[in-house]
Amino acid sequence: MSDPTRGPSAPGARVRVGLQGILTADRSVVAHELLFRAPGRHAAALTGRAEHDHATAQVITATFGEFGVAELGDGKPLFLNTTRSFFTGELPLPFSPQGVVLELLETVDVDHRVMDGVRRLKDRGFAIAVDDFDGELHRVPALRLADYVKLDLETSGDRLVELVELVRRVNPRAQLVVERVETAEQFDRCVALGVELFQGYHLHRPDVVQKQTLDASHLTCVQLIAALHDLRTSTEDVLRLLAHDPGLSLRILKTVGSAAHAPRQGVTSLRQAVVLLGRRELASWVTLVLVGGTSTAPARPDTLGWIFTRAEACRALAAEDPDAGFTVGLLSAAASVLGIAPADLTRGCALAPEVEDALLHRRGRLGAAIEAVLAHEAGTTGPAGEEAPAPDAPAPGAPDLSGEIYLGATLAARARVRSLTTAPAGR
């Protein structure tokens, strides 16, 4: 018999990102390159601008919406392959430049629009790397602004010395990174040339990190983008749309947890996260989630219904702050569905202490609310103990979750799921 406190099986998929170290001559790792990794595919197999845009968007949303820059990079810069659409502004880069190096791919035609984008991104504080430079004249203007220039040993061949000298003449400030260092002889040769940084299988083979994630639906993303570009759309309209999609809601909470947005006291609710991000940046993130690939349909209705029932029940019991109650319930249910600890799910979310205490330790009034809901789901009156240890001390004034309240939460959750396919895009 299934455990009612465990929730339905996870509807999501595993998000996968590759990481390859960039090392100094003494073999110290000083940065990592982010690599697209999808089941059965790799970056070299991608063809066409749309596929490369999709891969970049997927890496961005995984990095900032699932793992976090600090978790992936371990405090070191992350090099991100960046396509033309991101340099020209057709697709957004709505994150802090701290710890990120944008690689201008060799497939990008460096015209005036791209150069304008390079300058704009440099002004925002991004570091720029010219990827796989092979002496192309049309890329020299970008070379002059680059912080890093990457040379590919496989394509440069006997021209390596010539290319190193060219880069140093054009931009002596740029650091050289030699890629595809496959042997000790190649490494020694590059060290002798005075190259600063190295990348290749001889030094570090790519690692693949992965994490279970809830799907975000295409439908919710499209509706949100339309709503956010309509000035008549209120914050309440935005929250109603986000409330239909736990996966997207979780990504928004993690996005606002970045250094650029998180308040010192932490985030208490999805409402606060939406306000902190602002309409334009929220639309940018939703666009990236959509371009980066989401499920073609929402999570199974029974799974969503169970997640929303717990969230609505917590909302009903958190009279002083119902939005925070809903957030605690939603995160608790999401962790249960994914089969991971709440601490792992919320790492990078920058939650307010009272929300974190409730979710991880069942302390405070919010902790009492989630404890009561879990006990009701388990069919007991004692601590459910499903996702975290029991509180250090019983929460005072623990609420009584009656069957009537839980039934009301169930009906509200079902209404959310039903409206997912009929919710208007605007008001």
C-alpha positions in Angstrom: 0.0 0.0 0.0 1.4 3.4 -0.9 2.3 5.9 1.8 -0.2 8.9 1.7 2.5 11.2 3.1 4.9 10.3 0.4 2.8 11.8 -2.4 2.5 10.5 -6.0 5.6 9.6 -8.0 7.7 12.4 -9.4 6.4 13.9 -12.7 9.7 15.6 -13.5 12.9 14.6 -15.3 16.6 14.9 -14.4 18.3 18.1 -15.3 21.8 17.4 -16.5 24.7 19.9 -16.9 28.3 19.0 -17.9 31.3 20.7 -16.2 34.9 20.7 -17.6 37.7 22.3 -15.6 39.9 25.1 -16.9 43.3 24.8 -15.3 46.6 26.8 -14.8 50.0 25.6 -15.7 50.4 24.1 -12.2 47.2 22.2 -12.8 45.0 24.2 -10.4 41.3 24.4 -11.4 40.4 28.1 -11.7 37.2 27.9 -13.7 34.7 25.5 -15.3 33.0 25.4 -18.7 29.3 24.6 -18.6 28.4 22.0 -21.2 25.0 21.0 -22.6 24.1 17.5 -21.6 20.8 15.9 -22.6 19.9 12.2 -22.7 21.5 10.7 -25.8 22.8 14.0 -27.1 25.8 16.2 -26.8 26.7 19.7 -28.0 28.6 18.5 -31.1 25.5 16.9 -32.4 23.5 20.1 -32.4 22.6 21.7 -35.7 21.1 25.0 -36.5 20.6 28.2 -34.5 17.4 27.1 -32.8 19.0 23.9 -31.4 22.0 25.9 -30.1 19.7 28.5 -28.6 17.7 25.7 -26.9 20.9 24.2 -25.5 22.2 27.5 -24.1 18.8 28.3 -22.6 18.6 24.9 -21.0 22.1 25.3 -19.4 21.1 28.8 -18.1 17.9 27.7 -16.5 19.5 24.6 -15.0 22.4 26.7 -13.7 20.4 29.5 -12.2 17.0 27.9 -11.6 18.1 24.4 -10.3 21.7 24.2 -9.1 23.0 27.8 -8.5 26.2 29.3 -9.6 27.9 28.8 -6.2 26.9 25.1 -6.1 28.1 24.4 -9.7 31.2 26.6 -9.8 32.4 26.1 -6.2 33.2 29.8 -6.1 35.1 29.7 -9.5 33.9 31.4 -12.7 31.6 29.5 -15.1 32.2 29.8 -18.9 28.9 29.7 -20.7 28.6 29.0 -24.5 26.5 31.9 -25.7 24.8 32.1 -29.1 24.1 35.1 -31.4 20.5 35.5 -30.0 21.8 36.2 -26.5 24.4 38.8 -27.7 21.9 40.6 -29.9 19.3 40.7 -27.2 16.7 38.5 -29.0 17.0 36.2 -26.0 17.6 37.5 -22.4 20.5 37.1 -20.0 18.5 38.0 -16.8 21.1 37.1 -14.2 24.0 38.7 -12.4 27.3 38.8 -14.2 29.2 37.8 -11.1 31.0 34.5 -11.7 29.9 34.1 -15.3 32.0 34.3 -18.5 30.1 34.5 -21.8 31.7 32.6 -24.7 31.2 34.1 -28.1 31.0 30.9 -30.2 32.9 30.5 -33.4 29.6 30.0 -35.3 28.5 33.6 -34.5 29.0 36.1 -37.3 30.6 39.1 -35.6 28.7 42.0 -37.2 27.7 45.4 -35.8 24.7 44.0 -33.9 26.8 41.4 -32.2 29.5 44.0 -31.3 26.9 46.3 -29.9 25.8 43.4 -27.7 29.3 42.6 -26.6 29.8 46.2 -25.5 26.4 46.3 -23.8 27.2 43.0 -21.9 30.7 44.3 -21.0 29.1 47.4 -19.6 26.8 45.2 -17.4 29.9 43.6 -16.0 30.1 40.3 -17.9 33.5 38.9 -18.8 33.7 37.9 -22.5 35.6 35.0 -24.0 36.1 34.6 -27.8 35.8 30.9 -28.4 37.9 28.8 -30.9 39.6 31.8 -32.5 41.3 30.7 -35.7 42.6 34.0 -37.0 39.2 35.1 -38.6 39.4 38.8 -39.5 35.7 39.4 -38.8 36.3 38.3 -35.2 39.2 40.6 -34.5 36.9 43.5 -33.2 35.5 41.1 -30.6 39.1 40.0 -29.7 40.0 43.6 -28.7 37.2 43.6 -26.0 37.7 40.0 -24.8 38.9 39.0 -21.4 39.7 35.5 -22.6 40.6 34.0 -26.0 40.3 30.3 -26.5 42.4 28.4 -29.1 41.5 24.9 -30.2 44.6 22.7 -30.6 42.8 20.4 -33.0 41.9 23.1 -35.5 45.0 25.4 -35.0 47.5 22.6 -35.6 50.9 24.0 -36.8 49.5 27.6 -36.6 49.3 27.6 -32.8 52.4 29.9 -32.4 51.1 32.3 -35.1 47.7 32.5 -33.4 49.2 33.1 -29.9 51.3 35.9 -31.3 48.3 37.4 -33.1 46.1 37.4 -30.0 48.9 39.0 -28.0 49.4 41.8 -30.5 45.6 42.6 -30.7 44.8 42.3 -27.0 47.8 41.7 -24.7 45.4 41.9 -21.7 43.4 38.8 -22.7 44.2 35.5 -21.0 44.8 32.6 -23.4 42.9 29.4 -23.0 44.1 26.4 -25.0 41.4 23.7 -25.5 41.6 20.0 -26.4 44.9 19.4 -24.6 44.9 15.6 -25.0 48.5 14.6 -24.3 51.4 15.6 -21.9 53.4 16.7 -25.0 50.7 19.1 -26.1 50.5 20.5 -22.5 54.2 21.0 -22.2 54.3 22.7 -25.6 51.6 25.2 -24.6 53.3 25.9 -21.3 56.5 26.7 -23.2 54.6 29.2 -25.2 53.5 31.0 -22.1 49.8 30.1 -22.3 48.0 30.9 -19.1 45.0 28.4 -19.0 44.3 24.9 -20.3 41.3 22.7 -21.0 41.2 19.1 -22.2 40.9 15.4 -21.4 44.6 15.2 -20.4 43.8 17.5 -17.5 40.1 17.1 -16.7 37.4 15.0 -18.2 33.9 16.6 -18.1 31.7 15.8 -15.0 28.0 15.5 -15.4 25.9 16.8 -12.5 22.2 16.1 -12.4 19.2 16.8 -10.3 15.5 15.8 -10.2 13.2 18.6 -11.1 9.5 19.3 -11.5 8.4 20.0 -15.0 7.3 23.5 -16.0 4.4 23.4 -18.5 4.6 25.1 -21.9 1.1 26.4 -21.4 1.8 28.2 -18.2 5.0 29.7 -19.7 3.1 31.0 -22.7 0.3 32.4 -20.6 2.7 34.1 -18.3 4.7 35.7 -21.1 1.6 37.1 -22.6 0.3 38.3 -19.2 3.6 40.0 -18.3 3.6 42.0 -21.5 0.1 43.3 -20.9 0.2 46.4 -18.7 -3.3 45.7 -17.5 -2.1 42.5 -15.8 -1.9 42.8 -12.1 0.4 41.0 -9.7 -2.6 39.0 -8.6 -3.1 37.8 -12.2 0.6 36.8 -12.4 0.4 34.9 -9.1 -2.7 33.1 -10.2 -0.9 31.8 -13.3 2.2 30.9 -11.3 0.1 29.1 -8.8 -0.8 26.5 -11.4 2.8 25.4 -11.9 4.8 24.2 -8.9 7.9 23.5 -11.1 8.0 27.0 -12.5 7.2 28.5 -9.1 10.2 26.7 -7.6 12.5 28.0 -10.3 11.3 31.6 -9.7 12.1 31.2 -6.0 15.6 29.9 -6.8 16.2 32.6 -9.3 15.4 35.4 -6.9 17.8 33.7 -4.5 20.7 35.0 -6.5 22.9 37.6 -5.0 21.4 40.3 -7.3 17.9 39.9 -5.8 17.8 38.2 -2.5 16.9 40.5 0.5 19.1 40.0 3.5 16.1 38.8 5.6 15.2 36.2 2.9 12.1 35.5 0.9 8.9 34.6 2.6 6.6 33.9 -0.4 6.2 33.6 -4.2 4.5 36.9 -4.1 7.6 38.6 -2.7 9.8 36.8 -5.3 7.6 38.1 -8.1 7.7 41.7 -6.8 11.5 41.6 -6.3 12.2 40.2 -9.8 9.9 42.7 -11.5 7.7 42.2 -14.5 10.5 42.5 -17.2 13.0 40.2 -15.5 10.3 37.6 -14.6 9.2 37.6 -18.3 12.9 37.0 -19.3 13.2 34.0 -17.0 10.0 32.5 -18.2 11.1 32.9 -21.8 14.3 31.1 -21.1 12.4 28.2 -19.4 10.2 28.0 -22.5 13.1 28.1 -25.0 15.2 25.7 -22.9 12.6 23.1 -23.0 9.8 22.1 -20.7 7.4 19.3 -20.7 4.8 19.3 -23.4 2.1 19.0 -20.8 1.8 19.8 -17.1 2.5 17.2 -14.5 -0.1 14.6 -14.0 -3.4 16.0 -12.6 -3.3 13.7 -9.5 0.3 14.8 -8.7 -0.5 18.5 -9.1 -3.7 18.1 -7.1 -1.9 16.5 -4.2 0.8 19.2 -4.2 -1.8 22.0 -4.3 -3.9 20.3 -1.6 -1.0 20.4 0.8 -0.2 24.0 -0.1 -3.8 25.1 0.3 -4.2 23.4 3.6 -1.1 25.1 4.9 -2.4 28.4 3.6 -5.7 27.9 5.5 -3.8 27.2 8.8 -1.4 30.2 8.4 -3.8 33.0 9.2 -1.1 35.6 9.9 0.7 35.0 6.6 -1.3 32.8 4.2 1.1 33.4 1.3 4.0 32.1 3.4 1.9 29.1 4.4 1.2 28.3 0.8 4.9 28.5 0.0 5.9 26.2 2.9 3.3 23.6 1.8 4.2 23.8 -1.9 7.9 23.3 -1.2 7.3 20.5 1.3 5.1 18.7 -1.3 7.6 19.3 -4.1 10.4 17.7 -2.0 8.2 14.7 -1.3 7.2 14.2 -4.9 10.9 14.4 -6.0 12.0 12.1 -3.2 14.7 14.5 -1.9 15.3 16.4 1.3 13.7 19.8 1.6 17.1 21.3 2.3 18.4 20.0 -1.0 15.4 21.3 -2.9 15.5 24.8 -1.4 19.3 25.3 -1.5 19.7 28.7 -3.2 16.2 29.9 -2.6 17.2 32.5 0.1 14.1 31.7 2.2 13.2 33.8 5.2 14.3 32.2 8.5 10.7 31.6 9.6 9.9 29.8 6.3 13.2 27.8 6.5 12.6 26.9 10.1 9.1 25.7 9.3 10.1 23.6 6.3 13.3 22.1 7.7 12.7 21.9 11.4 8.9 22.4 11.9 9.4 25.3 14.2 7.2 28.4 14.6 3.6 28.9 13.6 4.3 27.9 10.0 6.0 24.8 11.3 3.0 24.0 13.3 0.8 24.4 10.2 2.9 22.0 8.1 3.1 19.6 11.0 -0.7 19.5 11.3 -1.1 18.9 7.6 1.4 16.1 7.5 -0.2 14.5 10.5 -3.7 14.7 8.9 -2.3 13.1 5.7 -0.7 10.3 7.6 -3.9 9.7 9.5 -2.3 10.2 12.9 -2.2 12.9 15.6 1.5 12.8 16.2 4.4 14.1 14.2 4.5 12.8 10.6 8.3 13.0 10.5 8.3 12.6 6.7 10.8 15.2 5.6 12.6 16.5 8.6 13.3 15.7 12.3 10.6 16.7 14.8 10.9 20.2 16.2 13.3 20.9 19.0 10.3 21.9 21.0 6.6 21.6 20.2 5.2 24.7 18.4 2.9 26.6 20.7 -0.7 26.8 19.7 -0.5 24.0 17.1 -3.5 24.4 14.8 -6.2 21.7 14.5 -6.6 20.6 10.9 -10.2 19.4 10.6 -11.4 17.2 7.8 -13.6 20.1 6.6 -10.5 22.4 6.2 -8.6 19.7 4.3 -11.6 19.0 2.1 -11.8 22.7 1.3 -8.1 22.6 0.4 -8.7 19.6 -1.8 -11.5 21.3 -3.7 -9.4 24.5 -4.1 -6.5 22.3 -5.5 -8.8 20.6 -7.9 -10.1 23.9 -9.1 -6.5 25.0 -9.8 -5.8 21.9 -11.8 -9.0 22.2 -13.8 -8.3 25.9 -14.6 -4.8 25.1 -15.9 -6.1 24.4 -19.4 -8.6 27.3 -19.4 -6.8 30.1 -17.5 -6.8 33.3 -19.6 -3.5 34.8 -20.7 -4.3 38.2 -19.3 -6.8 39.5 -16.8 
